[in-house]
Each structure stands twice: as C-alpha cells, then as structure tokens.
C-alpha cells in the first residue's frame, strides 16, 4: 500500500520538478519513480548509506534524503542532481511522503491499530468499529509477547523478530520503547503452558544466536502455538551456543480472545516481568496465573506491607539474620519443612540445623517447624523483598 501512496504523490510532483524523482525502500529497491522503467531496480551501494542515518547523501548523480519512524530509515527520497535545489526538493518530498505515510498508518494500518489498542490509545467503544473498518477478525485468539532487550550490538532485534514472524496479516511487531518490542501472535485453538514457554524461549534464543545479546522476554496473553512454530522453538533453543550467557525472563499473561483485552494482557506481561524480577530472580519463566502470593503482595499498598512487617518481626530481628541463616531458611522452605532432608541438602548434621532453627525462633519469635509460623515467615520475607525492590506498578 505504501508503494501506491508514494507512486501517486511522485506522479503528481513530476511535472513540478524538472528532474527524475522517486523513493527507495530500506533495501535500496526503487518502489516509486517518475520514470516507471526504473521501478523495481536496486542499487546495493545506496542500501549501505541508508543504514547510517537520516542525513542527506549523494550517490551516482542523485541526492537522497532518508525518512521513516525507526532509528534505521525505512525509505529514502531521491532527486536527480547534486546541487542545493536537488537537496531542497529531496527534503520537501521526504516531509510530504513521511506525513502521508503517517496519516495512512494512523487510519488504515492494522499494525498501528494493534499498537494503539495495546497502549490504551483507543477508546473501548471505538475498538470494535475500527476493527470492522479494517476487516480485522476480532474473535481470534492471540498472544502478546513483550521482548525487553537488556544489551545488544548494531543488529536490529526488531528486524530479527519480524523475520521470525513475517506474516503481517496475522502477526504484528512494533517497538514501544528503545528496549521493548511487542509481538502480537495469532494462534490456533489448543495450547498449554509448555508450548508458550517453548515459543518464548525460541524468541530469546534466536536473538541471542543472532547477536549474542542478553534479553528479557515478557509474554502477554496466549492461547495456541502452531506445531511448526513449536518445532522452530525447539530448534532455536537447542542450537544456542552455551558459550554465550543469555538471561531471559518470560512473563505469561492470561488468555484472551478478541482485541479489547489485549491491553490487559500486555499489562499482565509487564507485571509478570516486574514481579518475577522482585520475587523469582532465578526463574526463567514467570506465569501471571502462577504468581500466587507474589501477585497479591504486589497489589498491596506499601503502608500496609510495612505495618505487617512491624507486627510479625521484633524490631531489628529480621536485620540480624545473616546470609547463612537466610540461606538455611530458603533451603528449609524448598524441602517442605523437612529437617532431615534439609540437613542432608545442606551437608550439615541434623542437630546443627535444629540449633539454627532454634536461633531463628529466639530472634523472631517464629518457629519455622510449625506450618502456620512458616507461612507467616515466608510471606514476611516476600513483603520485605518487595519493599526493598520498590517495583514499578502497572
């Protein structure tokens, strides 16, 4: 559609500008030109210049002015000539074409529509109307993936993800910040959490294998994963080199059908990442449905959390617990309050563990061998970690 938009404007401008004018895409292929015989040809040397910046450059007797909404230009206008007049024409054409492309995206582009829905920029009553206007199937199950790039080199993660999901009629990829990329994936009707985890891992593993980056991936809502996509997921995950460390956190939101709830699913994916960062720092996959107590604590006012801590612990008691004692407590919880099993995992005598538990009881007033006390202590530790992290609310 952009090609036709650009060709229409170029056709109208050709009589006003006494020179050959046109537009190339990011691969330096001419997609619109006043000389129709040149449409479809490519200049590979121009593509190298397009990857540098949005500044005007001259190549083979033509003046080029890149434009587009991304860091790397999407398109470039070219005008025959290398003088100031050619540069001015190129700049004016770039502004005109950029504006008409933006207008088209806002009014007719499905990708932009989904982006606005995700970011709550569309009124609920307008979503159905706009979806009908764009012939958008609003009753299909979809998954929202939030991909957070922690560190990367010059290779575009956005382009990598687009290449993974090239069907632009079903899958939508867009940036929301410099580090956050959203993928809305259309899915079939049957899936379980393991399928979703494989899909998330495939994205992270592919990014890692492309440019050895550290990433976090948040998955919003998901319902189905294609069998072919599952195979791709397994392939990419298995082929990542173990020499490169990749940190990945996956947040899985609740399942939705339709468009209206995509914004909620996206927020759940953000929340899953944040809650996982606070409470489950070692976990790779964090499901919104399985956050449990962590999700409850996350929604509590900080003042209520502080009051709870003051009621549970004596003044200074929690601060007096050293690293070794806290590690012992963690292992005791992991082994379901089993003294014998915990002592075996810690490689200490059973009596040594009992002595440590007695010490904790004297400091805090809670006997971790009693189930009720253990629950209170566990929640209190999570609340303290939550307050210390000062997480972002969604």
ChimeraX attribute file (.defattr): number of C-alpha atoms within 10 A of each C-alpha:
attribute: neighborCount
match mode: 1-to-1
recipient: residues
	/A:1	10
	/A:2	14
	/A:3	14
	/A:4	11
	/A:5	14
	/A:6	22
	/A:7	20
	/A:8	14
	/A:9	18
	/A:10	23
	/A:11	17
	/A:12	11
	/A:13	15
	/A:14	16
	/A:15	10
	/A:16	8
	/A:17	14
	/A:18	10
	/A:19	15
	/A:20	15
	/A:21	26
	/A:22	29
	/A:23	27
	/A:24	28
	/A:25	21
	/A:26	20
	/A:27	17
	/A:28	22
	/A:29	19
	/A:30	23
	/A:31	21
	/A:32	26
	/A:33	26
	/A:34	21
	/A:35	14
	/A:36	13
	/A:37	8
	/A:38	14
	/A:39	17
	/A:40	13
	/A:41	12
	/A:42	16
	/A:43	14
	/A:44	11
	/A:45	12
	/A:46	20
	/A:47	18
	/A:48	12
	/A:49	19
	/A:50	26
	/A:51	15
	/A:52	12
	/A:53	14
	/A:54	19
	/A:55	13
	/A:56	18
	/A:57	17
	/A:58	18
	/A:59	15
	/A:60	11
	/A:61	12
	/A:62	19
	/A:63	26
	/A:64	33
	/A:65	27
	/A:66	28
	/A:67	26
	/A:68	20
	/A:69	11
	/A:70	10
	/A:71	13
	/A:72	16
	/A:73	19
	/A:74	18
	/A:75	27
	/A:76	28
	/A:77	29
	/A:78	30
	/A:79	27
	/A:80	22
	/A:81	19
	/A:82	16
	/A:83	12
	/A:84	10
	/A:85	12
	/A:86	20
	/A:87	22
	/A:88	14
	/A:89	20
	/A:90	25
	/A:91	22
	/A:92	14
	/A:93	24
	/A:94	22
	/A:95	15
	/A:96	14
	/A:97	23
	/A:98	19
	/A:99	13
	/A:100	16
	/A:101	19
	/A:102	16
	/A:103	12
	/A:104	15
	/A:105	15
	/A:106	14
	/A:107	14
	/A:108	15
	/A:109	15
	/A:110	20
	/A:111	19
	/A:112	18
	/A:113	21
	/A:114	23
	/A:115	22
	/A:116	16
	/A:117	22
	/A:118	23
	/A:119	14
	/A:120	14
	/A:121	13
	/A:122	16
	/A:123	11
	/A:124	13
	/A:125	9
	/A:126	12
	/A:127	19
	/A:128	17
	/A:129	12
	/A:130	16
	/A:131	16
	/A:132	12
	/A:133	11
	/A:134	14
	/A:135	10
	/A:136	18
	/A:137	13
	/A:138	15
	/A:139	11
	/A:140	16
	/A:141	21
	/A:142	29
	/A:143	28
	/A:144	31
	/A:145	29
	/A:146	27
	/A:147	29
	/A:148	24
	/A:149	19
	/A:150	14
	/A:151	12
	/A:152	16
	/A:153	9
	/A:154	6
	/A:155	12
	/A:156	14
	/A:157	23
	/A:158	19
	/A:159	12
	/A:160	15
	/A:161	20
	/A:162	16
	/A:163	10
	/A:164	13
	/A:165	17
	/A:166	12
	/A:167	12
	/A:168	12
	/A:169	10
	/A:170	17
	/A:171	18
	/A:172	22
	/A:173	23
	/A:174	18
	/A:175	15
	/A:176	13
	/A:177	9
	/A:178	10
	/A:179	16
	/A:180	19
	/A:181	20
	/A:182	25
	/A:183	24
	/A:184	26
	/A:185	23
	/A:186	20
	/A:187	18
	/A:188	15
	/A:189	11
	/A:190	11
	/A:191	15
	/A:192	11
	/A:193	14
	/A:194	11
	/A:195	20
	/A:196	24
	/A:197	20
	/A:198	20
	/A:199	24
	/A:200	26
	/A:201	23
	/A:202	25
	/A:203	23
	/A:204	29
	/A:205	27
	/A:206	23
	/A:207	25
	/A:208	24
	/A:209	17
	/A:210	14
	/A:211	16
	/A:212	19
	/A:213	22
	/A:214	19
	/A:215	24
	/A:216	22
	/A:217	28
	/A:218	34
	/A:219	34
	/A:220	33
	/A:221	31
	/A:222	28
	/A:223	23
	/A:224	21
	/A:225	24
	/A:226	16
	/A:227	12
	/A:228	8
	/A:229	16
	/A:230	17
	/A:231	14
	/A:232	18
	/A:233	23
	/A:234	15
	/A:235	15
	/A:236	20
	/A:237	21
	/A:238	13
	/A:239	12
	/A:240	20
	/A:241	13
	/A:242	8
	/A:243	7
	/A:244	12
	/A:245	12
	/A:246	20
	/A:247	17
	/A:248	25
	/A:249	28
	/A:250	31
	/A:251	33
	/A:252	34
	/A:253	29
	/A:254	21
	/A:255	18
	/A:256	21
	/A:257	16
	/A:258	14
	/A:259	21
	/A:260	22
	/A:261	16
	/A:262	27
	/A:263	21
	/A:264	19
	/A:265	26
	/A:266	28
	/A:267	21
	/A:268	25
	/A:269	30
	/A:270	28
	/A:271	27
	/A:272	29
	/A:273	27
	/A:274	23
	/A:275	26
	/A:276	24
	/A:277	17
	/A:278	19
	/A:279	19
	/A:280	16
	/A:281	13
	/A:282	11
	/A:283	13
	/A:284	16
	/A:285	22
	/A:286	26
	/A:287	25
	/A:288	26
	/A:289	14
	/A:290	12
	/A:291	19
	/A:292	10
	/A:293	11
	/A:294	20
	/A:295	17
	/A:296	9
	/A:297	20
	/A:298	24
	/A:299	10
	/A:300	11
	/A:301	9
	/A:302	15
	/A:303	9
	/A:304	10
	/A:305	18
	/A:306	14
	/A:307	10
	/A:308	16
	/A:309	18
	/A:310	12
	/A:311	11
	/A:312	18
	/A:313	17
	/A:314	13
	/A:315	13
	/A:316	11
	/A:317	14
	/A:318	18
	/A:319	10
	/A:320	12
	/A:321	15
	/A:322	9
	/A:323	9
	/A:324	10
	/A:325	16
	/A:326	14
	/A:327	12
	/A:328	17
	/A:329	22
	/A:330	14
	/A:331	19
	/A:332	24
	/A:333	16
	/A:334	12
	/A:335	15
	/A:336	13
	/A:337	18
	/A:338	13
	/A:339	17
	/A:340	16
	/A:341	16
	/A:342	23
	/A:343	20
	/A:344	12
	/A:345	11
	/A:346	14
	/A:347	10
	/A:348	12
	/A:349	13
	/A:350	15
	/A:351	12
	/A:352	11
	/A:353	22
	/A:354	15
	/A:355	12
	/A:356	15
	/A:357	21
	/A:358	16
	/A:359	16
	/A:360	21
	/A:361	15
	/A:362	12
	/A:363	18
	/A:364	18
	/A:365	15
	/A:366	20
	/A:367	17
	/A:368	21
	/A:369	18
	/A:370	10
	/A:371	12
	/A:372	11
	/A:373	15
	/A:374	19
	/A:375	13
	/A:376	15
	/A:377	20
	/A:378	14
	/A:379	17
	/A:380	22
	/A:381	16
	/A:382	18
	/A:383	23
	/A:384	15
	/A:385	13
	/A:386	20
	/A:387	17
	/A:388	10
	/A:389	14
	/A:390	10
	/A:391	14
	/A:392	10
	/A:393	11
	/A:394	11
